[in-house]
Amino acid sequence: MMGNQKRDVKKYFFMLPNAVFELGLHVYELAIYAYLLRIEDRTTYQCIVSYPTIADKLGISVNTVAKYVGQLEEHGLITTERTDVITRDGLKRNGCLRYTILPIQNAIALYHARQLSALEQAAAQQQAQQQAEKSGVEFIPSDKAQSA
């Protein structure tokens, strides 16, 4: 009887890494990521599912799914690739996306690298401001929208 209960645990539950809560994800990113983990093939770390299916399961719009799937890719949590479907008439059509769940360590490393880069940029800006003040020059920080 205990063996059956253990099998049921693997069948009816999935693991969500604790570290995912440290990445500053939006609630929809977290929900989509959790859903993808729930339906992934645990040997290949992949799943194929459509935006409308994800939207329906999570109670959000298809556009919201598309937006936050892109964000999950930017965070290094998943990759996506297009699939093709051959219809009964022999026509090739676009299929759903194939999602690959990446190791959480990749996303953590990327998050920390981005945090460090932001700190280094802030420190450089502060140093430039201090030098400008010593020289008696007005310091105007560069804007991301401006170009050199």
BALOBA-1460 file (C-alpha; in Angstrom, 3 decimals):
// residues 148
<rec num="1" residu="m" x="0.000" y="0.000" z="0.000"/>
<rec num="2" residu="m" x="2.833" y="2.434" z="0.768"/>
<rec num="3" residu="g" x="4.302" y="1.877" z="-2.701"/>
<rec num="4" residu="n" x="1.049" y="2.982" z="-4.329"/>
<rec num="5" residu="q" x="0.940" y="6.141" z="-2.238"/>
<rec num="6" residu="k" x="4.465" y="7.075" z="-3.331"/>
<rec num="7" residu="r" x="3.517" y="6.526" z="-6.965"/>
<rec num="8" residu="d" x="0.457" y="8.725" z="-6.474"/>
<rec num="9" residu="v" x="2.623" y="11.492" z="-5.024"/>
<rec num="10" residu="k" x="4.762" y="11.514" z="-8.169"/>
<rec num="11" residu="k" x="1.682" y="11.427" z="-10.366"/>
<rec num="12" residu="y" x="-0.410" y="14.084" z="-8.665"/>
<rec num="13" residu="f" x="2.196" y="16.562" z="-7.410"/>
<rec num="14" residu="f" x="5.104" y="18.499" z="-8.870"/>
<rec num="15" residu="m" x="8.094" y="20.326" z="-7.403"/>
<rec num="16" residu="l" x="8.524" y="24.077" z="-7.636"/>
<rec num="17" residu="p" x="12.065" y="25.258" z="-6.772"/>
<rec num="18" residu="n" x="12.183" y="27.593" z="-3.763"/>
<rec num="19" residu="a" x="14.678" y="29.818" z="-5.588"/>
<rec num="20" residu="v" x="12.017" y="30.850" z="-8.106"/>
<rec num="21" residu="f" x="10.592" y="33.139" z="-5.421"/>
<rec num="22" residu="e" x="13.909" y="35.005" z="-5.195"/>
<rec num="23" residu="l" x="13.926" y="36.078" z="-8.850"/>
<rec num="24" residu="g" x="11.436" y="38.932" z="-8.563"/>
<rec num="25" residu="l" x="8.949" y="37.327" z="-10.954"/>
<rec num="26" residu="h" x="5.553" y="38.830" z="-11.701"/>
<rec num="27" residu="v" x="2.640" y="36.760" z="-10.399"/>
<rec num="28" residu="y" x="1.700" y="35.752" z="-13.966"/>
<rec num="29" residu="e" x="5.263" y="34.660" z="-14.717"/>
<rec num="30" residu="l" x="5.168" y="32.515" z="-11.608"/>
<rec num="31" residu="a" x="1.778" y="31.035" z="-12.518"/>
<rec num="32" residu="i" x="2.826" y="30.200" z="-16.091"/>
<rec num="33" residu="y" x="6.132" y="28.731" z="-14.922"/>
<rec num="34" residu="a" x="4.332" y="26.582" z="-12.345"/>
<rec num="35" residu="y" x="1.841" y="25.369" z="-14.971"/>
<rec num="36" residu="l" x="4.650" y="24.461" z="-17.382"/>
<rec num="37" residu="l" x="6.414" y="22.532" z="-14.611"/>
<rec num="38" residu="r" x="3.161" y="20.733" z="-13.854"/>
<rec num="39" residu="i" x="2.698" y="19.480" z="-17.417"/>
<rec num="40" residu="e" x="6.327" y="18.918" z="-18.430"/>
<rec num="41" residu="d" x="7.686" y="15.510" z="-19.322"/>
<rec num="42" residu="r" x="9.953" y="14.918" z="-16.357"/>
<rec num="43" residu="t" x="12.496" y="13.002" z="-18.397"/>
<rec num="44" residu="t" x="12.934" y="15.545" z="-21.221"/>
<rec num="45" residu="y" x="11.931" y="18.694" z="-19.281"/>
<rec num="46" residu="q" x="9.739" y="19.651" z="-22.237"/>
<rec num="47" residu="c" x="6.079" y="20.178" z="-22.942"/>
<rec num="48" residu="i" x="4.018" y="21.287" z="-25.914"/>
<rec num="49" residu="v" x="1.039" y="23.478" z="-25.124"/>
<rec num="50" residu="s" x="-0.767" y="26.381" z="-26.778"/>
<rec num="51" residu="y" x="-1.163" y="29.902" z="-25.467"/>
<rec num="52" residu="p" x="-4.975" y="29.499" z="-25.398"/>
<rec num="53" residu="t" x="-4.686" y="26.358" z="-23.266"/>
<rec num="54" residu="i" x="-2.377" y="28.076" z="-20.769"/>
<rec num="55" residu="a" x="-4.671" y="31.127" z="-20.742"/>
<rec num="56" residu="d" x="-7.726" y="28.944" z="-20.110"/>
<rec num="57" residu="k" x="-6.079" y="26.949" z="-17.317"/>
<rec num="58" residu="l" x="-4.845" y="30.103" z="-15.541"/>
<rec num="59" residu="g" x="-7.827" y="32.357" z="-16.219"/>
<rec num="60" residu="i" x="-5.816" y="35.023" z="-18.037"/>
<rec num="61" residu="s" x="-5.759" y="36.349" z="-21.601"/>
<rec num="62" residu="v" x="-3.753" y="34.868" z="-24.462"/>
<rec num="63" residu="n" x="-1.899" y="38.192" z="-24.860"/>
<rec num="64" residu="t" x="-0.911" y="38.063" z="-21.184"/>
<rec num="65" residu="v" x="0.415" y="34.534" z="-21.660"/>
<rec num="66" residu="a" x="2.459" y="35.615" z="-24.685"/>
<rec num="67" residu="k" x="3.905" y="38.585" z="-22.802"/>
<rec num="68" residu="y" x="4.977" y="36.624" z="-19.747"/>
<rec num="69" residu="v" x="6.277" y="33.604" z="-21.675"/>
<rec num="70" residu="g" x="8.681" y="36.080" z="-23.282"/>
<rec num="71" residu="q" x="9.635" y="37.349" z="-19.832"/>
<rec num="72" residu="l" x="10.298" y="33.795" z="-18.610"/>
<rec num="73" residu="e" x="12.646" y="33.341" z="-21.567"/>
<rec num="74" residu="e" x="14.442" y="36.584" z="-20.693"/>
<rec num="75" residu="h" x="14.834" y="35.367" z="-17.108"/>
<rec num="76" residu="g" x="16.490" y="32.185" z="-18.406"/>
<rec num="77" residu="l" x="13.840" y="29.864" z="-16.979"/>
<rec num="78" residu="i" x="12.572" y="28.438" z="-20.269"/>
<rec num="79" residu="t" x="13.242" y="28.287" z="-23.985"/>
<rec num="80" residu="t" x="10.604" y="27.971" z="-26.672"/>
<rec num="81" residu="e" x="10.689" y="26.622" z="-30.177"/>
<rec num="82" residu="r" x="8.038" y="26.495" z="-32.843"/>
<rec num="83" residu="t" x="6.553" y="23.196" z="-33.926"/>
<rec num="84" residu="d" x="4.798" y="22.231" z="-37.161"/>
<rec num="85" residu="v" x="1.677" y="20.190" z="-37.727"/>
<rec num="86" residu="i" x="0.789" y="18.364" z="-40.939"/>
<rec num="87" residu="t" x="-2.969" y="18.476" z="-41.562"/>
<rec num="88" residu="r" x="-4.987" y="15.608" z="-43.041"/>
<rec num="89" residu="d" x="-4.781" y="17.360" z="-46.420"/>
<rec num="90" residu="g" x="-0.986" y="17.296" z="-46.161"/>
<rec num="91" residu="l" x="-0.647" y="21.027" z="-45.456"/>
<rec num="92" residu="k" x="2.034" y="22.219" z="-43.085"/>
<rec num="93" residu="r" x="0.701" y="24.511" z="-40.347"/>
<rec num="94" residu="n" x="2.179" y="26.182" z="-37.289"/>
<rec num="95" residu="g" x="1.829" y="24.065" z="-34.187"/>
<rec num="96" residu="c" x="2.063" y="24.989" z="-30.533"/>
<rec num="97" residu="l" x="5.290" y="26.038" z="-28.899"/>
<rec num="98" residu="r" x="7.591" y="23.438" z="-27.386"/>
<rec num="99" residu="y" x="8.775" y="24.652" z="-23.997"/>
<rec num="100" residu="t" x="11.995" y="23.443" z="-22.427"/>
<rec num="101" residu="i" x="12.352" y="24.044" z="-18.711"/>
<rec num="102" residu="l" x="15.933" y="25.117" z="-18.033"/>
<rec num="103" residu="p" x="17.870" y="24.378" z="-14.834"/>
<rec num="104" residu="i" x="16.958" y="26.920" z="-12.158"/>
<rec num="105" residu="q" x="20.680" y="27.546" z="-11.537"/>
<rec num="106" residu="n" x="20.900" y="29.265" z="-14.947"/>
<rec num="107" residu="a" x="18.162" y="31.722" z="-14.023"/>
<rec num="108" residu="i" x="19.709" y="32.404" z="-10.619"/>
<rec num="109" residu="a" x="23.135" y="33.080" z="-12.162"/>
<rec num="110" residu="l" x="21.579" y="35.393" z="-14.778"/>
<rec num="111" residu="y" x="19.602" y="37.233" z="-12.076"/>
<rec num="112" residu="h" x="22.716" y="37.767" z="-9.953"/>
<rec num="113" residu="a" x="24.763" y="38.894" z="-12.964"/>
<rec num="114" residu="r" x="22.108" y="41.470" z="-13.842"/>
<rec num="115" residu="q" x="21.927" y="42.664" z="-10.239"/>
<rec num="116" residu="l" x="25.725" y="43.038" z="-10.113"/>
<rec num="117" residu="s" x="25.752" y="44.919" z="-13.408"/>
<rec num="118" residu="a" x="23.109" y="47.346" z="-12.137"/>
<rec num="119" residu="l" x="25.143" y="47.945" z="-8.967"/>
<rec num="120" residu="e" x="28.329" y="48.530" z="-10.953"/>
<rec num="121" residu="q" x="26.507" y="50.996" z="-13.193"/>
<rec num="122" residu="a" x="25.089" y="52.864" z="-10.183"/>
<rec num="123" residu="a" x="28.549" y="53.014" z="-8.576"/>
<rec num="124" residu="a" x="30.113" y="54.348" z="-11.794"/>
<rec num="125" residu="q" x="27.386" y="56.972" z="-12.078"/>
<rec num="126" residu="q" x="27.909" y="58.021" z="-8.472"/>
<rec num="127" residu="q" x="31.669" y="58.285" z="-9.025"/>
<rec num="128" residu="a" x="31.139" y="60.400" z="-12.152"/>
<rec num="129" residu="q" x="28.775" y="62.667" z="-10.241"/>
<rec num="130" residu="q" x="31.322" y="63.143" z="-7.443"/>
<rec num="131" residu="q" x="34.063" y="64.015" z="-9.944"/>
<rec num="132" residu="a" x="31.769" y="66.468" z="-11.711"/>
<rec num="133" residu="e" x="30.947" y="68.158" z="-8.405"/>
<rec num="134" residu="k" x="34.674" y="68.453" z="-7.546"/>
<rec num="135" residu="s" x="35.278" y="70.077" z="-10.929"/>
<rec num="136" residu="g" x="32.335" y="72.426" z="-10.488"/>
<rec num="137" residu="v" x="30.524" y="70.968" z="-13.498"/>
<rec num="138" residu="e" x="26.834" y="70.170" z="-13.511"/>
<rec num="139" residu="f" x="26.285" y="66.419" z="-13.636"/>
<rec num="140" residu="i" x="23.493" y="65.207" z="-15.893"/>
<rec num="141" residu="p" x="23.103" y="61.422" z="-15.734"/>
<rec num="142" residu="s" x="22.678" y="59.689" z="-19.047"/>
<rec num="143" residu="d" x="19.182" y="58.550" z="-19.871"/>
<rec num="144" residu="k" x="18.647" y="55.100" z="-21.368"/>
<rec num="145" residu="a" x="16.572" y="56.733" z="-24.114"/>
<rec num="146" residu="q" x="19.474" y="59.019" z="-25.068"/>
<rec num="147" residu="s" x="22.297" y="57.878" z="-27.275"/>
<rec num="148" residu="a" x="25.928" y="58.939" z="-27.194"/>
